[in-house]
Amino acid sequence: MRLLQNARLRFMEIIERKYGYRVITIIHRQEEIGFLGIPVYRYICIEDSEAVIRAIMMTLPSMPIMLILYTLPAA
């Protein structure tokens, strides 16, 4: 998992340097709440969307933003 995260960060840095954009990503992931190993409920973590809002607010107004949204099909 850590290798994947580091690879994503390196890729984002490459894009930021090449195009001069602030790259912000939201990657769809589903957290499962289960009972005896059977998924009962799936949801997208609210912290993900809050992190995107924080990143946007921390970006200088003069810097363009590239928002990368990656979603998975419903199971």
Distance bins in CASP14 RR format, pairs under 12 A and 6 or more apart:
PFRMAT RR
TARGET T0000
AUTHOR 0000-0000-0000
RMODE 2
METHOD distances of the structure
MODEL  1
1 7 0 0 0 0 0 1 0 0 0 0 0
1 8 0 0 0 0 0 1 0 0 0 0 0
1 29 0 0 0 0 0 1 0 0 0 0 0
2 8 0 0 0 0 0 1 0 0 0 0 0
2 9 0 0 0 0 0 1 0 0 0 0 0
3 9 0 0 0 0 0 1 0 0 0 0 0
3 10 0 0 0 0 0 1 0 0 0 0 0
4 10 0 0 0 0 0 1 0 0 0 0 0
4 11 0 0 0 0 0 1 0 0 0 0 0
4 27 0 0 0 0 0 1 0 0 0 0 0
4 29 0 0 0 0 0 1 0 0 0 0 0
5 11 0 0 0 0 0 1 0 0 0 0 0
5 12 0 0 0 0 0 1 0 0 0 0 0
5 25 0 0 0 0 0 1 0 0 0 0 0
5 27 0 0 0 0 1 0 0 0 0 0 0
6 12 0 0 0 0 0 1 0 0 0 0 0
6 13 0 0 0 0 0 1 0 0 0 0 0
7 13 0 0 0 0 0 1 0 0 0 0 0
7 14 0 0 0 0 0 1 0 0 0 0 0
8 14 0 0 0 0 0 1 0 0 0 0 0
8 15 0 0 0 0 0 1 0 0 0 0 0
8 23 0 0 0 0 1 0 0 0 0 0 0
8 25 1 0 0 1 0 0 0 0 0 0 0
8 26 0 0 0 0 0 1 0 0 0 0 0
8 27 0 0 0 0 1 0 0 0 0 0 0
8 68 0 0 0 0 1 0 0 0 0 0 0
8 70 0 0 0 0 1 0 0 0 0 0 0
9 15 0 0 0 0 0 1 0 0 0 0 0
9 16 0 0 0 0 0 1 0 0 0 0 0
9 23 0 0 0 0 1 0 0 0 0 0 0
9 25 0 0 0 0 1 0 0 0 0 0 0
10 16 0 0 0 0 0 1 0 0 0 0 0
10 17 0 0 0 0 0 1 0 0 0 0 0
10 23 0 0 0 0 0 1 0 0 0 0 0
11 17 0 0 0 0 0 1 0 0 0 0 0
11 18 0 0 0 0 0 1 0 0 0 0 0
11 23 0 0 0 0 1 0 0 0 0 0 0
11 25 0 0 0 0 1 0 0 0 0 0 0
11 66 0 0 0 0 0 1 0 0 0 0 0
11 68 0 0 0 0 1 0 0 0 0 0 0
11 70 0 0 0 0 0 1 0 0 0 0 0
12 18 0 0 0 0 0 1 0 0 0 0 0
12 19 0 0 0 0 0 1 0 0 0 0 0
12 20 0 0 0 0 0 1 0 0 0 0 0
12 21 0 0 0 0 1 0 0 0 0 0 0
12 22 0 0 0 0 1 0 0 0 0 0 0
12 23 1 0 1 0 0 0 0 0 0 0 0
12 24 0 0 0 0 1 0 0 0 0 0 0
12 25 1 0 0 1 0 0 0 0 0 0 0
12 27 0 0 0 0 0 1 0 0 0 0 0
12 55 0 0 0 0 0 1 0 0 0 0 0
12 66 0 0 0 0 1 0 0 0 0 0 0
12 67 0 0 0 0 0 1 0 0 0 0 0
12 68 0 0 0 0 1 0 0 0 0 0 0
13 19 0 0 0 0 0 1 0 0 0 0 0
13 20 0 0 0 0 0 1 0 0 0 0 0
13 21 0 0 0 0 0 1 0 0 0 0 0
13 22 0 0 0 0 0 1 0 0 0 0 0
13 23 0 0 0 0 1 0 0 0 0 0 0
14 20 0 0 0 0 0 1 0 0 0 0 0
14 21 0 0 0 0 0 1 0 0 0 0 0
14 23 0 0 0 0 1 0 0 0 0 0 0
14 66 0 0 0 0 0 1 0 0 0 0 0
15 21 1 0 0 1 0 0 0 0 0 0 0
15 22 0 0 0 0 1 0 0 0 0 0 0
15 23 1 0 1 0 0 0 0 0 0 0 0
15 24 0 0 0 0 0 1 0 0 0 0 0
15 25 0 0 0 0 0 1 0 0 0 0 0
15 64 0 0 0 0 0 1 0 0 0 0 0
15 65 0 0 0 0 0 1 0 0 0 0 0
15 66 1 0 0 1 0 0 0 0 0 0 0
15 67 0 0 0 0 0 1 0 0 0 0 0
15 68 0 0 0 0 1 0 0 0 0 0 0
16 22 1 0 0 1 0 0 0 0 0 0 0
16 23 1 0 1 0 0 0 0 0 0 0 0
16 24 0 0 0 0 0 1 0 0 0 0 0
16 25 0 0 0 0 0 1 0 0 0 0 0
16 59 0 0 0 0 0 1 0 0 0 0 0
16 63 0 0 0 0 1 0 0 0 0 0 0
16 64 0 0 0 0 0 1 0 0 0 0 0
16 65 0 0 0 0 0 1 0 0 0 0 0
16 66 0 0 0 0 1 0 0 0 0 0 0
16 68 0 0 0 0 0 1 0 0 0 0 0
17 23 0 0 0 0 0 1 0 0 0 0 0
18 66 0 0 0 0 0 1 0 0 0 0 0
19 63 0 0 0 0 0 1 0 0 0 0 0
19 64 0 0 0 0 1 0 0 0 0 0 0
19 65 0 0 0 0 0 1 0 0 0 0 0
19 66 1 0 0 1 0 0 0 0 0 0 0
20 59 0 0 0 0 0 1 0 0 0 0 0
20 60 0 0 0 0 0 1 0 0 0 0 0
20 62 0 0 0 0 0 1 0 0 0 0 0
20 63 1 0 0 1 0 0 0 0 0 0 0
20 64 1 0 0 1 0 0 0 0 0 0 0
20 65 0 0 0 0 0 1 0 0 0 0 0
20 66 0 0 0 0 1 0 0 0 0 0 0
21 59 0 0 0 0 1 0 0 0 0 0 0
21 60 0 0 0 0 0 1 0 0 0 0 0
21 62 0 0 0 0 0 1 0 0 0 0 0
21 63 1 0 0 1 0 0 0 0 0 0 0
21 64 1 0 1 0 0 0 0 0 0 0 0
21 65 1 0 0 1 0 0 0 0 0 0 0
21 66 1 0 1 0 0 0 0 0 0 0 0
21 67 0 0 0 0 1 0 0 0 0 0 0
21 68 0 0 0 0 0 1 0 0 0 0 0
22 52 0 0 0 0 0 1 0 0 0 0 0
22 55 1 0 0 1 0 0 0 0 0 0 0
22 56 0 0 0 0 1 0 0 0 0 0 0
22 57 0 0 0 0 0 1 0 0 0 0 0
22 58 0 0 0 0 1 0 0 0 0 0 0
22 59 1 0 1 0 0 0 0 0 0 0 0
22 60 0 0 0 0 1 0 0 0 0 0 0
22 61 0 0 0 0 0 1 0 0 0 0 0
22 62 0 0 0 0 0 1 0 0 0 0 0
22 63 1 0 1 0 0 0 0 0 0 0 0
22 64 1 0 0 1 0 0 0 0 0 0 0
22 65 1 0 1 0 0 0 0 0 0 0 0
22 66 1 0 0 1 0 0 0 0 0 0 0
22 67 0 0 0 0 1 0 0 0 0 0 0
22 68 0 0 0 0 0 1 0 0 0 0 0
23 52 0 0 0 0 0 1 0 0 0 0 0
23 55 0 0 0 0 1 0 0 0 0 0 0
23 56 0 0 0 0 0 1 0 0 0 0 0
23 59 0 0 0 0 0 1 0 0 0 0 0
23 63 0 0 0 0 0 1 0 0 0 0 0
23 64 0 0 0 0 0 1 0 0 0 0 0
23 65 1 0 0 1 0 0 0 0 0 0 0
23 66 1 0 1 0 0 0 0 0 0 0 0
23 67 0 0 0 0 1 0 0 0 0 0 0
23 68 1 0 0 1 0 0 0 0 0 0 0
23 69 0 0 0 0 0 1 0 0 0 0 0
24 48 0 0 0 0 0 1 0 0 0 0 0
24 49 0 0 0 0 0 1 0 0 0 0 0
24 51 0 0 0 0 1 0 0 0 0 0 0
24 52 1 0 1 0 0 0 0 0 0 0 0
24 53 0 0 0 0 1 0 0 0 0 0 0
24 54 0 0 0 0 1 0 0 0 0 0 0
24 55 1 0 1 0 0 0 0 0 0 0 0
24 56 1 0 0 1 0 0 0 0 0 0 0
24 57 0 0 0 0 0 1 0 0 0 0 0
24 58 0 0 0 0 1 0 0 0 0 0 0
24 59 1 0 0 1 0 0 0 0 0 0 0
24 63 0 0 0 0 0 1 0 0 0 0 0
24 64 0 0 0 0 0 1 0 0 0 0 0
24 65 1 0 1 0 0 0 0 0 0 0 0
24 66 1 0 0 1 0 0 0 0 0 0 0
24 67 1 0 1 0 0 0 0 0 0 0 0
24 68 1 0 0 1 0 0 0 0 0 0 0
24 69 0 0 0 0 1 0 0 0 0 0 0
24 70 0 0 0 0 0 1 0 0 0 0 0
25 48 0 0 0 0 1 0 0 0 0 0 0
25 49 0 0 0 0 0 1 0 0 0 0 0
25 51 0 0 0 0 1 0 0 0 0 0 0
25 52 0 0 0 0 1 0 0 0 0 0 0
25 55 0 0 0 0 1 0 0 0 0 0 0
25 56 0 0 0 0 0 1 0 0 0 0 0
25 65 0 0 0 0 0 1 0 0 0 0 0
25 66 0 0 0 0 1 0 0 0 0 0 0
25 67 1 0 0 1 0 0 0 0 0 0 0
25 68 1 0 1 0 0 0 0 0 0 0 0
25 69 1 0 0 1 0 0 0 0 0 0 0
25 70 1 0 0 1 0 0 0 0 0 0 0
25 71 0 0 0 0 0 1 0 0 0 0 0
26 44 0 0 0 0 1 0 0 0 0 0 0
26 45 0 0 0 0 0 1 0 0 0 0 0
26 46 0 0 0 0 0 1 0 0 0 0 0
26 47 0 0 0 0 0 1 0 0 0 0 0
26 48 1 0 1 0 0 0 0 0 0 0 0
26 49 1 0 0 1 0 0 0 0 0 0 0
26 50 0 0 0 0 0 1 0 0 0 0 0
26 51 1 0 0 1 0 0 0 0 0 0 0
26 52 1 0 1 0 0 0 0 0 0 0 0
26 53 0 0 0 0 0 1 0 0 0 0 0
26 54 0 0 0 0 0 1 0 0 0 0 0
26 55 0 0 0 0 1 0 0 0 0 0 0
26 56 0 0 0 0 0 1 0 0 0 0 0
26 67 1 0 0 1 0 0 0 0 0 0 0
26 68 1 0 0 1 0 0 0 0 0 0 0
26 69 1 0 1 0 0 0 0 0 0 0 0
26 70 1 0 0 1 0 0 0 0 0 0 0
26 71 0 0 0 0 1 0 0 0 0 0 0
27 44 0 0 0 0 0 1 0 0 0 0 0
27 45 0 0 0 0 0 1 0 0 0 0 0
27 48 1 0 0 1 0 0 0 0 0 0 0
27 49 0 0 0 0 0 1 0 0 0 0 0
27 51 0 0 0 0 0 1 0 0 0 0 0
27 52 0 0 0 0 0 1 0 0 0 0 0
27 67 0 0 0 0 0 1 0 0 0 0 0
27 68 0 0 0 0 1 0 0 0 0 0 0
27 69 0 0 0 0 1 0 0 0 0 0 0
27 70 1 0 1 0 0 0 0 0 0 0 0
27 71 0 0 0 0 1 0 0 0 0 0 0
27 72 0 0 0 0 1 0 0 0 0 0 0
28 42 0 0 0 0 0 1 0 0 0 0 0
28 43 0 0 0 0 0 1 0 0 0 0 0
28 44 1 0 0 1 0 0 0 0 0 0 0
28 45 0 0 0 0 1 0 0 0 0 0 0
28 48 0 0 0 0 1 0 0 0 0 0 0
28 49 0 0 0 0 0 1 0 0 0 0 0
28 68 0 0 0 0 0 1 0 0 0 0 0
28 69 1 0 0 1 0 0 0 0 0 0 0
28 70 1 0 0 1 0 0 0 0 0 0 0
28 71 1 0 1 0 0 0 0 0 0 0 0
28 72 1 0 1 0 0 0 0 0 0 0 0
28 73 0 0 0 0 1 0 0 0 0 0 0
28 74 0 0 0 0 0 1 0 0 0 0 0
28 75 0 0 0 0 0 1 0 0 0 0 0
29 42 0 0 0 0 1 0 0 0 0 0 0
29 43 0 0 0 0 0 1 0 0 0 0 0
29 44 1 0 0 1 0 0 0 0 0 0 0
29 45 1 0 0 1 0 0 0 0 0 0 0
29 47 0 0 0 0 0 1 0 0 0 0 0
29 48 1 0 0 1 0 0 0 0 0 0 0
29 49 0 0 0 0 0 1 0 0 0 0 0
29 70 0 0 0 0 1 0 0 0 0 0 0
29 71 0 0 0 0 1 0 0 0 0 0 0
29 72 1 0 0 1 0 0 0 0 0 0 0
30 39 0 0 0 0 1 0 0 0 0 0 0
30 41 0 0 0 0 1 0 0 0 0 0 0
30 42 1 0 1 0 0 0 0 0 0 0 0
30 43 1 0 0 1 0 0 0 0 0 0 0
30 44 1 0 0 1 0 0 0 0 0 0 0
30 45 0 0 0 0 1 0 0 0 0 0 0
30 48 0 0 0 0 0 1 0 0 0 0 0
30 71 0 0 0 0 0 1 0 0 0 0 0
30 72 1 0 0 1 0 0 0 0 0 0 0
30 73 0 0 0 0 0 1 0 0 0 0 0
30 74 0 0 0 0 1 0 0 0 0 0 0
30 75 1 0 0 1 0 0 0 0 0 0 0
31 39 0 0 0 0 1 0 0 0 0 0 0
31 40 0 0 0 0 0 1 0 0 0 0 0
31 41 0 0 0 0 1 0 0 0 0 0 0
31 42 1 0 0 1 0 0 0 0 0 0 0
31 43 1 0 1 0 0 0 0 0 0 0 0
31 44 1 0 0 1 0 0 0 0 0 0 0
31 45 1 0 1 0 0 0 0 0 0 0 0
31 46 0 0 0 0 0 1 0 0 0 0 0
31 47 0 0 0 0 0 1 0 0 0 0 0
31 48 0 0 0 0 1 0 0 0 0 0 0
32 38 0 0 0 0 1 0 0 0 0 0 0
32 39 1 0 1 0 0 0 0 0 0 0 0
32 40 1 0 0 1 0 0 0 0 0 0 0
32 41 1 0 0 1 0 0 0 0 0 0 0
32 42 1 0 1 0 0 0 0 0 0 0 0
32 43 0 0 0 0 1 0 0 0 0 0 0
32 44 0 0 0 0 0 1 0 0 0 0 0
32 45 0 0 0 0 0 1 0 0 0 0 0
32 75 0 0 0 0 1 0 0 0 0 0 0
33 39 1 0 0 1 0 0 0 0 0 0 0
33 40 1 0 1 0 0 0 0 0 0 0 0
33 41 1 0 1 0 0 0 0 0 0 0 0
33 42 1 0 0 1 0 0 0 0 0 0 0
33 43 1 0 0 1 0 0 0 0 0 0 0
33 45 0 0 0 0 0 1 0 0 0 0 0
34 40 1 0 1 0 0 0 0 0 0 0 0
34 41 1 0 0 1 0 0 0 0 0 0 0
34 42 0 0 0 0 1 0 0 0 0 0 0
34 43 0 0 0 0 0 1 0 0 0 0 0
35 41 0 0 0 0 1 0 0 0 0 0 0
39 75 0 0 0 0 1 0 0 0 0 0 0
42 72 0 0 0 0 0 1 0 0 0 0 0
42 74 0 0 0 0 1 0 0 0 0 0 0
42 75 1 0 0 1 0 0 0 0 0 0 0
43 49 0 0 0 0 0 1 0 0 0 0 0
44 50 0 0 0 0 0 1 0 0 0 0 0
44 52 0 0 0 0 0 1 0 0 0 0 0
44 69 0 0 0 0 0 1 0 0 0 0 0
44 71 0 0 0 0 1 0 0 0 0 0 0
44 72 0 0 0 0 0 1 0 0 0 0 0
44 74 0 0 0 0 0 1 0 0 0 0 0
45 51 0 0 0 0 1 0 0 0 0 0 0
45 52 0 0 0 0 0 1 0 0 0 0 0
46 52 0 0 0 0 0 1 0 0 0 0 0
46 53 0 0 0 0 0 1 0 0 0 0 0
47 53 0 0 0 0 0 1 0 0 0 0 0
47 54 0 0 0 0 0 1 0 0 0 0 0
48 54 0 0 0 0 0 1 0 0 0 0 0
48 55 0 0 0 0 0 1 0 0 0 0 0
48 69 0 0 0 0 0 1 0 0 0 0 0
48 70 0 0 0 0 0 1 0 0 0 0 0
48 71 0 0 0 0 0 1 0 0 0 0 0
49 55 0 0 0 0 0 1 0 0 0 0 0
49 56 0 0 0 0 0 1 0 0 0 0 0
49 67 0 0 0 0 0 1 0 0 0 0 0
49 69 0 0 0 0 0 1 0 0 0 0 0
50 56 0 0 0 0 0 1 0 0 0 0 0
50 57 0 0 0 0 0 1 0 0 0 0 0
51 57 0 0 0 0 0 1 0 0 0 0 0
51 58 0 0 0 0 0 1 0 0 0 0 0
52 58 0 0 0 0 0 1 0 0 0 0 0
52 59 0 0 0 0 0 1 0 0 0 0 0
52 65 0 0 0 0 0 1 0 0 0 0 0
52 67 1 0 0 1 0 0 0 0 0 0 0
52 68 0 0 0 0 0 1 0 0 0 0 0
52 69 0 0 0 0 1 0 0 0 0 0 0
53 59 0 0 0 0 0 1 0 0 0 0 0
53 65 0 0 0 0 0 1 0 0 0 0 0
53 67 0 0 0 0 0 1 0 0 0 0 0
55 63 0 0 0 0 0 1 0 0 0 0 0
55 65 0 0 0 0 1 0 0 0 0 0 0
55 66 0 0 0 0 0 1 0 0 0 0 0
55 67 0 0 0 0 1 0 0 0 0 0 0
55 68 0 0 0 0 0 1 0 0 0 0 0
56 63 0 0 0 0 0 1 0 0 0 0 0
56 64 0 0 0 0 0 1 0 0 0 0 0
56 65 1 0 0 1 0 0 0 0 0 0 0
56 66 0 0 0 0 0 1 0 0 0 0 0
56 67 0 0 0 0 1 0 0 0 0 0 0
57 65 0 0 0 0 0 1 0 0 0 0 0
58 65 0 0 0 0 0 1 0 0 0 0 0
59 65 1 0 1 0 0 0 0 0 0 0 0
59 66 0 0 0 0 0 1 0 0 0 0 0
59 67 0 0 0 0 0 1 0 0 0 0 0
END
